[in-house]
Amino acid sequence: MNSEKPSSNSPTSKPYVTAKIAGRPLHPLLHPFSLIYFLAACGCDLLYSQANVFVRNDSPEFASITEWLLAVGLIMAAATAIVALIDFLGDARFRTLPDARMYAAGTVLAAGIELYNLNLRWDEGADAIAPMGLILSLAAVAVLLATPSKSWTRLYR
């Protein structure tokens, strides 16, 4: 297999992926993890917000699960952003993709929402989950699901 960077003369050729491990691009491997952690945090928020007061008072550790999910999701989002930036700066064809900037903006917006969400939970504890934490989780998931990423995933096939 040729590991050299292909010629960028052809406008229809795929961009060269810089960040790889064992010949596989890293970005499509890392991106789903942050999405899954944020979706899991949103699901836990929904469960917690629908639980009655007695259940909430008997299991305060359930609320701390969402803090861990958000923290690990943010770590994975940061790792994904670094890898995406390496690819973005590595080949000019990535920068000419029509959805590249929208994809980056949506991902940064969702990470910013979740960072604020995590900070709110650290300050207020379980009281931050309903309703504000739930609203923030739903907003971040909505942004991630609305962000166009299909053109990016097609590049890595």
C-alpha positions as CSV (number, residue, x, y, z in Angstrom):
1,M,0.0,0.0,0.0
2,N,1.3,3.4,-0.9
3,S,1.7,5.6,2.2
4,E,2.8,8.8,0.3
5,K,0.6,11.8,0.0
6,P,-1.4,11.6,-3.2
7,S,-1.3,14.4,-5.8
8,S,-3.8,17.2,-5.1
9,N,-4.1,18.1,-8.8
10,S,-7.3,16.2,-9.2
11,P,-10.3,18.2,-7.8
12,T,-12.3,15.0,-7.4
13,S,-9.7,13.1,-5.4
14,K,-10.3,12.6,-1.7
15,P,-8.3,14.7,0.8
16,Y,-5.3,13.0,2.3
17,V,-5.9,11.9,5.9
18,T,-3.0,12.8,8.1
19,A,-4.1,11.5,11.4
20,K,-4.0,7.7,11.2
21,I,-3.3,4.7,13.3
22,A,-2.6,1.3,11.7
23,G,-3.6,2.8,8.3
24,R,-7.1,3.8,9.7
25,P,-8.2,7.4,10.0
26,L,-8.7,8.4,13.6
27,H,-11.4,11.0,13.2
28,P,-14.2,8.6,12.3
29,L,-13.1,6.3,15.1
30,L,-13.2,9.0,17.8
31,H,-16.2,11.1,16.8
32,P,-18.9,8.6,17.8
33,F,-17.6,8.3,21.3
34,S,-18.3,12.0,22.3
35,L,-21.8,11.7,20.6
36,I,-22.6,8.5,22.5
37,Y,-21.4,10.0,25.9
38,F,-23.5,13.1,25.3
39,L,-26.5,11.0,24.3
40,A,-26.1,8.8,27.4
41,A,-25.9,11.9,29.6
42,C,-29.1,13.3,28.0
43,G,-30.8,9.9,28.6
44,C,-29.8,9.9,32.2
45,D,-31.1,13.4,32.6
46,L,-34.4,12.4,31.1
47,L,-34.6,9.4,33.6
48,Y,-33.6,11.6,36.5
49,S,-36.1,14.4,35.6
50,Q,-38.9,11.9,35.4
51,A,-38.2,10.1,38.7
52,N,-40.2,11.1,41.6
53,V,-38.8,13.1,44.6
54,F,-38.3,10.0,46.8
55,V,-36.2,8.2,44.2
56,R,-34.1,11.3,43.7
57,N,-33.4,11.6,47.4
58,D,-32.6,7.9,47.8
59,S,-30.0,7.8,45.0
60,P,-28.0,11.0,44.7
61,E,-25.1,9.1,43.1
62,F,-27.3,8.7,40.0
63,A,-26.9,12.4,39.4
64,S,-23.1,12.1,39.5
65,I,-23.2,9.6,36.6
66,T,-24.1,12.5,34.3
67,E,-21.1,14.5,35.5
68,W,-18.8,11.6,34.5
69,L,-20.5,11.1,31.2
70,L,-20.2,14.8,30.4
71,A,-16.6,14.9,31.5
72,V,-15.5,11.9,29.4
73,G,-17.6,13.1,26.5
74,L,-15.8,16.4,26.6
75,I,-12.4,14.7,26.7
76,M,-13.3,12.6,23.7
77,A,-14.6,15.7,21.9
78,A,-11.3,17.4,22.6
79,A,-9.4,14.4,21.2
80,T,-11.6,14.4,18.2
81,A,-11.1,18.1,17.6
82,I,-7.3,17.7,17.7
83,V,-7.4,14.9,15.2
84,A,-9.9,16.8,13.0
85,L,-7.7,19.9,13.1
86,I,-4.7,17.8,12.1
87,D,-6.6,16.5,9.1
88,F,-8.0,20.0,8.3
89,L,-4.6,21.6,8.3
90,G,-2.9,18.6,6.7
91,D,-4.5,18.9,3.3
92,A,-6.0,21.9,1.6
93,R,-8.8,19.8,0.1
94,F,-10.4,19.4,3.6
95,R,-10.6,23.2,3.8
96,T,-12.6,23.3,0.5
97,L,-15.3,21.0,1.7
98,P,-18.7,22.7,1.7
99,D,-19.7,21.5,5.2
100,A,-16.3,21.7,6.9
101,R,-16.8,25.0,8.7
102,M,-20.4,24.2,9.6
103,Y,-19.4,20.8,11.0
104,A,-16.6,22.4,13.1
105,A,-18.9,25.2,14.3
106,G,-21.6,22.7,15.3
107,T,-19.2,20.5,17.2
108,V,-17.6,23.5,19.0
109,L,-21.1,24.8,19.9
110,A,-22.2,21.5,21.3
111,A,-19.0,21.1,23.3
112,G,-19.4,24.6,24.7
113,I,-23.0,23.8,25.8
114,E,-21.8,20.6,27.5
115,L,-18.9,22.4,29.1
116,Y,-21.3,24.9,30.6
117,N,-23.6,22.1,31.6
118,L,-20.8,20.3,33.4
119,N,-19.8,23.5,35.2
120,L,-23.4,24.1,36.3
121,R,-23.6,20.5,37.7
122,W,-20.3,21.0,39.6
123,D,-21.6,24.2,41.2
124,E,-25.2,23.1,41.9
125,G,-25.0,19.3,42.1
126,A,-28.1,17.2,41.4
127,D,-30.3,20.3,41.5
128,A,-28.9,21.5,38.2
129,I,-30.3,18.5,36.3
130,A,-33.9,19.5,36.3
131,P,-34.7,21.5,34.3
132,M,-31.6,23.5,33.2
133,G,-29.2,20.5,32.8
134,L,-31.8,18.6,30.8
135,I,-32.5,21.6,28.6
136,L,-28.7,22.0,28.0
137,S,-28.3,18.3,27.2
138,L,-31.1,18.3,24.8
139,A,-29.8,21.4,23.1
140,A,-26.3,19.9,22.7
141,V,-27.7,16.6,21.3
142,A,-29.9,18.6,18.9
143,V,-26.9,20.6,17.6
144,L,-24.8,17.5,17.1
145,L,-27.6,15.7,15.3
146,A,-28.3,18.8,13.1
147,T,-24.6,19.2,12.2
148,P,-23.8,17.9,8.8
149,S,-21.3,15.1,9.1
150,K,-22.2,12.7,6.3
151,S,-19.8,14.4,3.9
152,W,-17.0,13.9,6.4
153,T,-17.7,10.2,7.0
154,R,-17.9,9.6,3.2
155,L,-14.3,10.9,2.9
156,Y,-13.0,8.2,5.2
157,R,-14.4,5.3,3.2
